[in-house]
Amino acid sequence: MPNDFRFFLCFPVFQLYFVLSLTEIPTDYVPERPVHGKEWCFSHIHRPNKVQQYKHTNKESTEMKFVVEKAGFQKAISRIEGIISAREIRSVISSILIESDKDSITLTATDLDISMKTTIAAKIEKAGAITAPAKKLSQIIKEFRFESVEIDSDAENKISIRDGAGKAKTEIHLMGAPSDEFMLPSPIKDSHFKQFPPALVNEMIRRTSYAIAEEDARYVFNGLYMESEGDQAVFVGTDGRRLARIARNFPESLPVDKGVVVPVKAIRELTRLIGNVEEGFVGYDSEESRLYFKLGDVELITRLIDGNFPDYRQVIPRKLDHEVKLNRESLRLSLRQAAVLAAEPSRQIRLEFSPGTLVVSSSTPDLGNVNDPMACEYQGEEVTIAYNSNYLLDVLGVLSSEEIIMGFSTASAPTVIKDPDDAEFVAVVMPMKI
């Protein structure tokens, strides 16, 4: 074994059930539990100073007045309010900045990691800017029964909401705040914008994001890794116990000079927005480590996660001693059946391979068990491997091929799952101790 590979095996990130440590996941492992103690990795990683990337808006008059169609206004709010924390009641990151100018209004929301902005047409009677409590404004507009909305704010930051047609006497008042209290992201610097195909990116996110961690102490696992390899864009998701990698040819390469990690929250917002547009643009701010996305009339700026993403290429086994060809849907249904009686909290199921047959089984003491045999193409020695049932079901859920290929060398080594119709997709799952 080369010296550099031995060193890589000793790197702390893989001392916790990760593939290169060649340690199995214990039976009583709880996937949702965060990693702490001596399993802490990437201790050098820090969150950058968010304030450096944001600035207060210029002082503008809080007095403004405009009329906007309710449907468009409600849709615009719903596009950006997803990043706002429900736990924040009265703060900058619980508010939406409303700016009116000429013939449009611009809505902006931020949680200081991600900011989103969208612009819609409106009839402006008085230009200005104010911030409004996002959740309450959203609820008010959702329940507003008139087709158009008049928004009027005064010098005391009181927002009045009325029928835009002026026929009804309904009047709603909501307290806002001065616009200069809102923190806007600083302008993107030194960015190089590239066009990307939204449908393709949506597919790549869907087939890799299931493997991302969400609250791991190792920050780099809480996001989706993106990099360019020649004419291809590569997306990788991992939580240290499983991994998904996909590559696709893009018309233009990603505008990044190295691999970047996009936070899972930003990935969720991209997924929510990307299905409704036909073209998108992405820009990279290397100075402040941010990505900029423009999808239709919505702009999203996200802070990237600092830290060195592990070399995923070393995680994917290059040689496998055994391969099994299975019907994807039959395996999925069998796993779902066995998962019902899988012991909690490990969700462990067992796959017993023998020539021509696979038996999927699970059991919970004093409750019951499942044994479900099925046909498969396998000619190797008999072997039993245990997995977290959710991990296998997640992989099968993002595939569409009629058959899949599972490859492994031993019961304790990582298992590779491939789509025979897609050579650029691969999933890796670590087994559990039996």
Number of C-alpha atoms within 10 A of each C-alpha: 5 7 8 9 12 11 9 17 18 13 15 16 21 21 19 20 21 24 29 24 18 17 19 22 24 14 19 14 17 14 17 11 9 13 15 11 7 9 15 16 21 17 12 8 15 11 11 15 9 13 14 10 19 18 15 14 17 12 12 15 18 26 19 23 20 22 23 21 17 20 14 15 22 19 14 21 22 14 18 24 21 18 21 21 15 12 8 14 14 13 12 23 22 23 28 29 27 19 20 24 17 12 13 17 23 18 23 25 30 29 18 20 21 22 24 26 21 20 18 17 16 21 17 20 15 16 19 21 28 28 26 25 21 27 20 14 17 20 11 15 18 16 9 18 12 17 13 19 23 21 19 20 24 15 13 12 21 18 24 16 21 22 21 18 12 11 9 10 8 12 10 13 13 15 13 23 23 20 25 19 17 24 22 21 23 15 12 19 13 12 18 16 19 16 18 19 16 21 15 14 20 17 15 21 20 16 25 25 24 20 27 25 26 17 16 19 19 23 23 28 26 23 28 27 25 19 20 22 13 12 14 17 20 22 25 27 29 28 21 24 23 26 27 25 25 21 21 18 14 18 13 16 17 27 19 19 10 10 16 25 27 22 24 20 17 21 18 16 17 19 18 13 18 22 14 12 15 12 14 19 18 21 22 24 21 18 10 17 17 23 24 21 21 22 20 15 11 20 19 23 25 23 24 24 26 17 18 14 21 17 9 16 9 13 18 20 17 8 9 15 9 15 18 20 17 20 16 19 17 13 23 18 12 19 23 14 17 23 24 16 20 26 19 13 13 19 25 29 26 24 20 16 22 18 14 14 18 24 18 24 23 24 20 15 9 6 9 12 16 19 14 15 16 14 16 18 17 18 14 14 9 12 12 16 21 24 23 24 21 17 21 19 16 15 23 21 14 15 19 12 15 13 17 21 16 17 20 20 15 15 18 20 21 27 26 23 22 23 20 14 13 12 10 13 22 20 25 27 25 27 29 26 17 16
